[in-house]
């Protein structure tokens, strides 16, 4: 079987040192991109959650291709990840019905569309001692934010949860839409915030600490983190 050659990254990051499973809740724009970046680091213990199928409009800002239209996102994404690294085949798990209160552990990437669902997931797992860290993403057209919390630090968890103290309707009011009321989103914004979130995860996995908050504007060339 072909394997992913990690010669370009292995001295920087050794994937076998991450023993825990990585859960990606939502496999749309951010989720599919995060999964790809993790796979290119040689990480294979990935669990993918999404209930949607690929639509033509998804191709503009998500990882999918024309051949995936009509296919379950988790199935299409798992296929692409195995094309990158065939060793992932026996380790990837998919949940085509999405996240419905399954037990999670290790690392959790919140990439779902609904702020209410993110808040519910976070609240339900607030005292889950098996989670090491959670990572959340909020995107608009050109700007985006990334939040993270080390789960053994209750203050970070509380701050993480407080950052979700708004409604989906309030978020929608701040999100640019087209004349046809289609939410606007472009690939550069998605790629950059996803890459920053994965970099945050890698630094944390290597013992270099965690950034609680990262904000950026892909076209205004603005970046801040603390």
ChimeraX commands (.cxc) that place a marker at each C-alpha (Angstrom):
marker #1 position 0.00,0.00,0.00 radius 0.5
marker #1 position 1.22,3.52,-0.79 radius 0.5
marker #1 position 1.88,5.68,2.24 radius 0.5
marker #1 position 2.07,9.42,2.72 radius 0.5
marker #1 position 5.67,10.63,2.57 radius 0.5
marker #1 position 6.08,13.00,5.52 radius 0.5
marker #1 position 9.69,13.93,4.83 radius 0.5
marker #1 position 8.80,17.62,4.51 radius 0.5
marker #1 position 6.98,17.87,7.86 radius 0.5
marker #1 position 8.03,14.99,10.12 radius 0.5
marker #1 position 10.91,16.78,11.85 radius 0.5
marker #1 position 8.45,19.54,12.75 radius 0.5
marker #1 position 5.47,17.39,13.76 radius 0.5
marker #1 position 5.31,13.66,14.45 radius 0.5
marker #1 position 1.69,12.48,14.02 radius 0.5
marker #1 position 2.15,9.31,16.07 radius 0.5
marker #1 position 2.61,11.47,19.17 radius 0.5
marker #1 position -1.09,12.40,18.97 radius 0.5
marker #1 position -2.67,9.33,20.53 radius 0.5
marker #1 position -6.20,10.68,20.82 radius 0.5
marker #1 position -8.95,10.66,18.21 radius 0.5
marker #1 position -9.85,13.89,16.42 radius 0.5
marker #1 position -13.56,14.63,15.94 radius 0.5
marker #1 position -14.62,17.02,13.15 radius 0.5
marker #1 position -18.22,18.04,13.67 radius 0.5
marker #1 position -19.44,19.47,10.38 radius 0.5
marker #1 position -17.68,18.71,7.09 radius 0.5
marker #1 position -18.55,21.77,5.03 radius 0.5
marker #1 position -16.21,24.64,4.19 radius 0.5
marker #1 position -14.14,24.75,7.39 radius 0.5
marker #1 position -14.57,21.09,8.36 radius 0.5
marker #1 position -13.43,19.67,5.03 radius 0.5
marker #1 position -10.44,22.02,4.94 radius 0.5
marker #1 position -9.42,21.24,8.52 radius 0.5
marker #1 position -9.66,17.51,7.78 radius 0.5
marker #1 position -7.44,17.86,4.71 radius 0.5
marker #1 position -4.78,19.82,6.60 radius 0.5
marker #1 position -4.76,17.28,9.43 radius 0.5
marker #1 position -4.48,14.42,6.95 radius 0.5
marker #1 position -1.49,16.05,5.28 radius 0.5
marker #1 position 0.24,16.01,8.67 radius 0.5
marker #1 position -0.21,12.23,8.70 radius 0.5
marker #1 position -3.06,12.15,11.23 radius 0.5
marker #1 position -5.46,9.28,10.54 radius 0.5
marker #1 position -7.64,8.83,13.64 radius 0.5
marker #1 position -10.36,11.13,12.36 radius 0.5
marker #1 position -14.11,10.96,13.01 radius 0.5
marker #1 position -16.25,12.91,10.53 radius 0.5
marker #1 position -19.80,14.08,11.31 radius 0.5
marker #1 position -22.23,15.63,8.80 radius 0.5
marker #1 position -25.74,14.83,7.59 radius 0.5
marker #1 position -25.62,16.74,4.30 radius 0.5
marker #1 position -24.83,15.75,0.74 radius 0.5
marker #1 position -22.58,17.73,-1.58 radius 0.5
marker #1 position -24.44,20.38,-3.61 radius 0.5
marker #1 position -23.15,22.31,-6.65 radius 0.5
marker #1 position -22.88,25.53,-4.61 radius 0.5
marker #1 position -20.52,23.80,-2.17 radius 0.5
marker #1 position -17.71,23.50,-4.71 radius 0.5
marker #1 position -16.82,27.20,-4.56 radius 0.5
marker #1 position -15.60,27.18,-0.96 radius 0.5
marker #1 position -15.41,23.53,0.13 radius 0.5
marker #1 position -12.97,20.74,-0.65 radius 0.5
marker #1 position -15.32,18.73,-2.84 radius 0.5
marker #1 position -15.21,18.14,-6.60 radius 0.5
marker #1 position -17.83,17.78,-9.35 radius 0.5
marker #1 position -17.79,14.01,-8.99 radius 0.5
marker #1 position -18.99,14.34,-5.38 radius 0.5
marker #1 position -22.25,16.17,-6.12 radius 0.5
marker #1 position -25.07,14.17,-4.54 radius 0.5
marker #1 position -22.69,12.14,-2.37 radius 0.5
marker #1 position -22.75,12.30,1.44 radius 0.5
marker #1 position -20.15,14.82,2.55 radius 0.5
marker #1 position -18.58,12.46,5.08 radius 0.5
marker #1 position -18.24,9.73,2.44 radius 0.5
marker #1 position -16.72,12.07,-0.15 radius 0.5
marker #1 position -14.37,13.61,2.40 radius 0.5
marker #1 position -13.22,10.25,3.74 radius 0.5
marker #1 position -12.47,9.17,0.17 radius 0.5
marker #1 position -10.33,12.26,-0.46 radius 0.5
marker #1 position -8.46,11.86,2.82 radius 0.5
marker #1 position -7.63,8.27,1.92 radius 0.5
marker #1 position -6.38,9.43,-1.47 radius 0.5
marker #1 position -3.98,11.73,0.38 radius 0.5
marker #1 position -2.97,9.06,2.89 radius 0.5
marker #1 position -4.12,5.47,2.23 radius 0.5
marker #1 position -3.14,4.55,5.81 radius 0.5
marker #1 position -6.18,6.50,7.00 radius 0.5
marker #1 position -8.58,3.94,5.51 radius 0.5
marker #1 position -8.83,1.76,8.61 radius 0.5
marker #1 position -8.92,4.66,11.07 radius 0.5
marker #1 position -11.44,7.13,9.66 radius 0.5
marker #1 position -14.96,6.90,11.08 radius 0.5
marker #1 position -17.97,8.59,9.50 radius 0.5
marker #1 position -21.36,9.60,10.89 radius 0.5
marker #1 position -23.62,10.38,7.93 radius 0.5
marker #1 position -26.45,11.30,10.30 radius 0.5
marker #1 position -24.34,14.06,11.82 radius 0.5
marker #1 position -23.63,14.66,15.48 radius 0.5
marker #1 position -26.43,13.41,17.73 radius 0.5
marker #1 position -24.90,13.33,21.20 radius 0.5
marker #1 position -22.25,10.72,20.43 radius 0.5
marker #1 position -19.49,10.45,23.02 radius 0.5
marker #1 position -16.39,12.41,22.02 radius 0.5
marker #1 position -12.88,12.45,23.40 radius 0.5
marker #1 position -9.45,13.75,22.48 radius 0.5
marker #1 position -9.74,16.76,20.22 radius 0.5
marker #1 position -13.00,18.28,18.96 radius 0.5
marker #1 position -13.28,20.70,16.01 radius 0.5
marker #1 position -16.64,22.49,15.96 radius 0.5
marker #1 position -17.36,23.25,12.31 radius 0.5
marker #1 position -21.17,23.15,12.28 radius 0.5
marker #1 position -23.26,26.04,10.94 radius 0.5
marker #1 position -25.53,26.59,13.93 radius 0.5
marker #1 position -24.29,28.53,16.95 radius 0.5
marker #1 position -27.03,26.88,19.01 radius 0.5
marker #1 position -25.72,23.43,18.13 radius 0.5
marker #1 position -22.16,24.46,18.96 radius 0.5
marker #1 position -23.33,25.83,22.30 radius 0.5
marker #1 position -25.33,22.66,23.03 radius 0.5
marker #1 position -22.35,20.43,22.20 radius 0.5
marker #1 position -20.03,22.51,24.35 radius 0.5
marker #1 position -22.46,22.61,27.28 radius 0.5
marker #1 position -23.12,18.87,27.12 radius 0.5
marker #1 position -19.38,18.16,27.18 radius 0.5
marker #1 position -18.31,20.85,29.63 radius 0.5
marker #1 position -17.34,18.26,32.24 radius 0.5
marker #1 position -16.12,15.62,29.80 radius 0.5
marker #1 position -12.72,14.69,31.25 radius 0.5
marker #1 position -11.80,12.73,28.11 radius 0.5
marker #1 position -11.59,15.85,25.93 radius 0.5
marker #1 position -8.18,17.53,25.67 radius 0.5
marker #1 position -9.22,20.62,23.71 radius 0.5
marker #1 position -12.00,22.09,21.57 radius 0.5
marker #1 position -11.58,24.34,18.53 radius 0.5
marker #1 position -14.34,26.53,17.08 radius 0.5
marker #1 position -14.60,28.62,13.91 radius 0.5
marker #1 position -16.82,31.56,12.87 radius 0.5
marker #1 position -16.63,32.80,9.28 radius 0.5
marker #1 position -18.16,35.62,7.28 radius 0.5
marker #1 position -17.14,36.87,3.84 radius 0.5
marker #1 position -13.63,38.26,4.32 radius 0.5
marker #1 position -13.19,37.98,8.09 radius 0.5
marker #1 position -13.27,35.05,10.48 radius 0.5
marker #1 position -12.58,34.10,14.08 radius 0.5
marker #1 position -11.16,31.01,15.75 radius 0.5
marker #1 position -11.71,30.12,19.41 radius 0.5
marker #1 position -10.05,27.33,21.38 radius 0.5
marker #1 position -9.98,25.98,24.92 radius 0.5
marker #1 position -7.87,23.49,26.82 radius 0.5
marker #1 position -10.50,21.31,28.46 radius 0.5
marker #1 position -8.63,20.83,31.73 radius 0.5
marker #1 position -8.71,24.61,32.25 radius 0.5
marker #1 position -12.23,25.47,33.39 radius 0.5
marker #1 position -11.73,29.21,32.96 radius 0.5
marker #1 position -10.82,28.66,29.31 radius 0.5
marker #1 position -13.86,26.41,28.90 radius 0.5
marker #1 position -16.14,29.04,30.47 radius 0.5
marker #1 position -14.68,31.76,28.22 radius 0.5
marker #1 position -15.11,29.46,25.22 radius 0.5
marker #1 position -18.77,28.92,26.10 radius 0.5
marker #1 position -19.40,32.62,26.77 radius 0.5
marker #1 position -18.14,33.42,23.26 radius 0.5
marker #1 position -21.25,31.60,21.98 radius 0.5
marker #1 position -23.69,33.81,23.85 radius 0.5
marker #1 position -25.70,34.93,20.84 radius 0.5
marker #1 position -28.35,33.44,18.56 radius 0.5
marker #1 position -28.21,32.10,15.03 radius 0.5
marker #1 position -30.51,34.93,13.97 radius 0.5
marker #1 position -28.16,37.54,15.44 radius 0.5
marker #1 position -25.24,35.95,13.62 radius 0.5
marker #1 position -27.21,35.88,10.37 radius 0.5
marker #1 position -27.87,39.63,10.63 radius 0.5
marker #1 position -24.10,40.23,10.57 radius 0.5
marker #1 position -23.41,37.84,7.69 radius 0.5
marker #1 position -23.19,39.26,4.14 radius 0.5
marker #1 position -25.68,37.78,1.67 radius 0.5
marker #1 position -26.26,38.10,-2.06 radius 0.5
marker #1 position -29.23,39.79,-3.72 radius 0.5
marker #1 position -30.83,36.33,-3.74 radius 0.5
marker #1 position -30.25,35.95,0.01 radius 0.5
marker #1 position -27.44,33.41,-0.42 radius 0.5
marker #1 position -24.78,33.56,2.29 radius 0.5
marker #1 position -21.56,34.87,0.78 radius 0.5
marker #1 position -18.36,32.93,1.42 radius 0.5
marker #1 position -15.03,32.72,-0.40 radius 0.5
marker #1 position -12.33,30.07,-0.28 radius 0.5
marker #1 position -9.38,32.28,0.82 radius 0.5
marker #1 position -11.16,33.25,4.05 radius 0.5
marker #1 position -12.00,29.61,4.75 radius 0.5
marker #1 position -8.49,28.38,3.97 radius 0.5
marker #1 position -6.76,30.95,6.15 radius 0.5
marker #1 position -8.89,30.55,9.30 radius 0.5
marker #1 position -8.80,26.75,8.92 radius 0.5
marker #1 position -5.01,26.81,8.62 radius 0.5
marker #1 position -4.73,29.02,11.70 radius 0.5
marker #1 position -6.94,26.66,13.69 radius 0.5
marker #1 position -4.90,23.63,12.65 radius 0.5
marker #1 position -1.67,25.49,13.49 radius 0.5
marker #1 position -3.16,26.21,16.93 radius 0.5
marker #1 position -3.91,22.51,17.37 radius 0.5
marker #1 position -0.43,21.45,16.24 radius 0.5
marker #1 position 1.24,23.89,18.64 radius 0.5
marker #1 position -0.92,22.61,21.48 radius 0.5
marker #1 position -0.23,18.96,20.62 radius 0.5
marker #1 position 3.49,19.77,20.67 radius 0.5
marker #1 position 3.19,21.34,24.12 radius 0.5
marker #1 position 3.61,24.94,22.96 radius 0.5
marker #1 position 0.37,26.25,24.44 radius 0.5
marker #1 position -2.94,27.31,22.98 radius 0.5
marker #1 position -4.24,30.59,21.57 radius 0.5
marker #1 position -7.72,31.27,22.98 radius 0.5
marker #1 position -8.74,33.61,20.17 radius 0.5
marker #1 position -7.56,34.37,16.64 radius 0.5
marker #1 position -9.21,36.90,14.34 radius 0.5
marker #1 position -8.29,37.71,10.79 radius 0.5
marker #1 position -9.42,39.46,7.63 radius 0.5
marker #1 position -8.24,37.65,4.54 radius 0.5
marker #1 position -8.54,40.67,2.24 radius 0.5
marker #1 position -7.75,43.40,4.76 radius 0.5
marker #1 position -4.53,41.54,5.70 radius 0.5
marker #1 position -5.30,41.75,9.41 radius 0.5
marker #1 position -4.37,39.12,12.00 radius 0.5
marker #1 position -4.51,39.16,15.79 radius 0.5
marker #1 position -4.17,36.36,18.32 radius 0.5
marker #1 position -3.99,35.95,22.08 radius 0.5
marker link #1:1,2 radius 0.2
marker link #1:2,3 radius 0.2
marker link #1:3,4 radius 0.2
marker link #1:4,5 radius 0.2
marker link #1:5,6 radius 0.2
marker link #1:6,7 radius 0.2
marker link #1:7,8 radius 0.2
marker link #1:8,9 radius 0.2
marker link #1:9,10 radius 0.2
marker link #1:10,11 radius 0.2
marker link #1:11,12 radius 0.2
marker link #1:12,13 radius 0.2
marker link #1:13,14 radius 0.2
marker link #1:14,15 radius 0.2
marker link #1:15,16 radius 0.2
marker link #1:16,17 radius 0.2
marker link #1:17,18 radius 0.2
marker link #1:18,19 radius 0.2
marker link #1:19,20 radius 0.2
marker link #1:20,21 radius 0.2
marker link #1:21,22 radius 0.2
marker link #1:22,23 radius 0.2
marker link #1:23,24 radius 0.2
marker link #1:24,25 radius 0.2
marker link #1:25,26 radius 0.2
marker link #1:26,27 radius 0.2
marker link #1:27,28 radius 0.2
marker link #1:28,29 radius 0.2
marker link #1:29,30 radius 0.2
marker link #1:30,31 radius 0.2
marker link #1:31,32 radius 0.2
marker link #1:32,33 radius 0.2
marker link #1:33,34 radius 0.2
marker link #1:34,35 radius 0.2
marker link #1:35,36 radius 0.2
marker link #1:36,37 radius 0.2
marker link #1:37,38 radius 0.2
marker link #1:38,39 radius 0.2
marker link #1:39,40 radius 0.2
marker link #1:40,41 radius 0.2
marker link #1:41,42 radius 0.2
marker link #1:42,43 radius 0.2
marker link #1:43,44 radius 0.2
marker link #1:44,45 radius 0.2
marker link #1:45,46 radius 0.2
marker link #1:46,47 radius 0.2
marker link #1:47,48 radius 0.2
marker link #1:48,49 radius 0.2
marker link #1:49,50 radius 0.2
marker link #1:50,51 radius 0.2
marker link #1:51,52 radius 0.2
marker link #1:52,53 radius 0.2
marker link #1:53,54 radius 0.2
marker link #1:54,55 radius 0.2
marker link #1:55,56 radius 0.2
marker link #1:56,57 radius 0.2
marker link #1:57,58 radius 0.2
marker link #1:58,59 radius 0.2
marker link #1:59,60 radius 0.2
marker link #1:60,61 radius 0.2
marker link #1:61,62 radius 0.2
marker link #1:62,63 radius 0.2
marker link #1:63,64 radius 0.2
marker link #1:64,65 radius 0.2
marker link #1:65,66 radius 0.2
marker link #1:66,67 radius 0.2
marker link #1:67,68 radius 0.2
marker link #1:68,69 radius 0.2
marker link #1:69,70 radius 0.2
marker link #1:70,71 radius 0.2
marker link #1:71,72 radius 0.2
marker link #1:72,73 radius 0.2
marker link #1:73,74 radius 0.2
marker link #1:74,75 radius 0.2
marker link #1:75,76 radius 0.2
marker link #1:76,77 radius 0.2
marker link #1:77,78 radius 0.2
marker link #1:78,79 radius 0.2
marker link #1:79,80 radius 0.2
marker link #1:80,81 radius 0.2
marker link #1:81,82 radius 0.2
marker link #1:82,83 radius 0.2
marker link #1:83,84 radius 0.2
marker link #1:84,85 radius 0.2
marker link #1:85,86 radius 0.2
marker link #1:86,87 radius 0.2
marker link #1:87,88 radius 0.2
marker link #1:88,89 radius 0.2
marker link #1:89,90 radius 0.2
marker link #1:90,91 radius 0.2
marker link #1:91,92 radius 0.2
marker link #1:92,93 radius 0.2
marker link #1:93,94 radius 0.2
marker link #1:94,95 radius 0.2
marker link #1:95,96 radius 0.2
marker link #1:96,97 radius 0.2
marker link #1:97,98 radius 0.2
marker link #1:98,99 radius 0.2
marker link #1:99,100 radius 0.2
marker link #1:100,101 radius 0.2
marker link #1:101,102 radius 0.2
marker link #1:102,103 radius 0.2
marker link #1:103,104 radius 0.2
marker link #1:104,105 radius 0.2
marker link #1:105,106 radius 0.2
marker link #1:106,107 radius 0.2
marker link #1:107,108 radius 0.2
marker link #1:108,109 radius 0.2
marker link #1:109,110 radius 0.2
marker link #1:110,111 radius 0.2
marker link #1:111,112 radius 0.2
marker link #1:112,113 radius 0.2
marker link #1:113,114 radius 0.2
marker link #1:114,115 radius 0.2
marker link #1:115,116 radius 0.2
marker link #1:116,117 radius 0.2
marker link #1:117,118 radius 0.2
marker link #1:118,119 radius 0.2
marker link #1:119,120 radius 0.2
marker link #1:120,121 radius 0.2
marker link #1:121,122 radius 0.2
marker link #1:122,123 radius 0.2
marker link #1:123,124 radius 0.2
marker link #1:124,125 radius 0.2
marker link #1:125,126 radius 0.2
marker link #1:126,127 radius 0.2
marker link #1:127,128 radius 0.2
marker link #1:128,129 radius 0.2
marker link #1:129,130 radius 0.2
marker link #1:130,131 radius 0.2
marker link #1:131,132 radius 0.2
marker link #1:132,133 radius 0.2
marker link #1:133,134 radius 0.2
marker link #1:134,135 radius 0.2
marker link #1:135,136 radius 0.2
marker link #1:136,137 radius 0.2
marker link #1:137,138 radius 0.2
marker link #1:138,139 radius 0.2
marker link #1:139,140 radius 0.2
marker link #1:140,141 radius 0.2
marker link #1:141,142 radius 0.2
marker link #1:142,143 radius 0.2
marker link #1:143,144 radius 0.2
marker link #1:144,145 radius 0.2
marker link #1:145,146 radius 0.2
marker link #1:146,147 radius 0.2
marker link #1:147,148 radius 0.2
marker link #1:148,149 radius 0.2
marker link #1:149,150 radius 0.2
marker link #1:150,151 radius 0.2
marker link #1:151,152 radius 0.2
marker link #1:152,153 radius 0.2
marker link #1:153,154 radius 0.2
marker link #1:154,155 radius 0.2
marker link #1:155,156 radius 0.2
marker link #1:156,157 radius 0.2
marker link #1:157,158 radius 0.2
marker link #1:158,159 radius 0.2
marker link #1:159,160 radius 0.2
marker link #1:160,161 radius 0.2
marker link #1:161,162 radius 0.2
marker link #1:162,163 radius 0.2
marker link #1:163,164 radius 0.2
marker link #1:164,165 radius 0.2
marker link #1:165,166 radius 0.2
marker link #1:166,167 radius 0.2
marker link #1:167,168 radius 0.2
marker link #1:168,169 radius 0.2
marker link #1:169,170 radius 0.2
marker link #1:170,171 radius 0.2
marker link #1:171,172 radius 0.2
marker link #1:172,173 radius 0.2
marker link #1:173,174 radius 0.2
marker link #1:174,175 radius 0.2
marker link #1:175,176 radius 0.2
marker link #1:176,177 radius 0.2
marker link #1:177,178 radius 0.2
marker link #1:178,179 radius 0.2
marker link #1:179,180 radius 0.2
marker link #1:180,181 radius 0.2
marker link #1:181,182 radius 0.2
marker link #1:182,183 radius 0.2
marker link #1:183,184 radius 0.2
marker link #1:184,185 radius 0.2
marker link #1:185,186 radius 0.2
marker link #1:186,187 radius 0.2
marker link #1:187,188 radius 0.2
marker link #1:188,189 radius 0.2
marker link #1:189,190 radius 0.2
marker link #1:190,191 radius 0.2
marker link #1:191,192 radius 0.2
marker link #1:192,193 radius 0.2
marker link #1:193,194 radius 0.2
marker link #1:194,195 radius 0.2
marker link #1:195,196 radius 0.2
marker link #1:196,197 radius 0.2
marker link #1:197,198 radius 0.2
marker link #1:198,199 radius 0.2
marker link #1:199,200 radius 0.2
marker link #1:200,201 radius 0.2
marker link #1:201,202 radius 0.2
marker link #1:202,203 radius 0.2
marker link #1:203,204 radius 0.2
marker link #1:204,205 radius 0.2
marker link #1:205,206 radius 0.2
marker link #1:206,207 radius 0.2
marker link #1:207,208 radius 0.2
marker link #1:208,209 radius 0.2
marker link #1:209,210 radius 0.2
marker link #1:210,211 radius 0.2
marker link #1:211,212 radius 0.2
marker link #1:212,213 radius 0.2
marker link #1:213,214 radius 0.2
marker link #1:214,215 radius 0.2
marker link #1:215,216 radius 0.2
marker link #1:216,217 radius 0.2
marker link #1:217,218 radius 0.2
marker link #1:218,219 radius 0.2
marker link #1:219,220 radius 0.2
marker link #1:220,221 radius 0.2
marker link #1:221,222 radius 0.2
marker link #1:222,223 radius 0.2
marker link #1:223,224 radius 0.2
marker link #1:224,225 radius 0.2
marker link #1:225,226 radius 0.2
view
